[in-house]
């Protein structure tokens, strides 16, 4: 998979599904989390998209 195809795929998913807006609206319930919930969600979604 070359970089331009990956960039096109991410741009498509972002435009169609508005992933950035949806990820930013998530709330975290734990008080002392070392990572932002948006970072974790992006990594999981990205890994799922690459498996497809």
N, C-alpha and C positions, 0 to 999 in steps of 0.2 A: 504494500500500500504506500504510494508516494505521498509527499507532504501536501501537494495541491489537492489531491482527492480527499485527504483527511480534512483539510481546511474547508473545502466545499461542503463536505458532509456535516461538519460542525456548524457552519453558517446556516445550512438548510434547517437542521434541527432547532437552532436558536430562533430563526425567523418563523418557522411554522408552529412550534410548540411553546415559544416564549419562555424558554427554560430559565434564563437569567432572572426574570421577574418572579417566577414561581419559586425558585430556590431562595431568593432573598426574602420571601414572605414567611419562610419556615421559622418556627420558634424552637428554642432549645429549653428543655425543662431542667436539666442539670445545672447546678450553679458553677461548679469548677470543672469545666471542660477545657482541655488544652487546645482543642481545634474548634473552628467555627462550624456550625451545622451546614452552612452553604458549601464549604470546602469538601466535607465528607460526602454530601449529596452529589456534588459535581463529579467527584472521583468515581462513585458507584455508578452513576448514569453513563459516564464516559466509558467505563469498563464494560458495561452492558452493551453499549452501542458497538464497541469494537468486536464483541463476540458475535454479533449478528452479521 
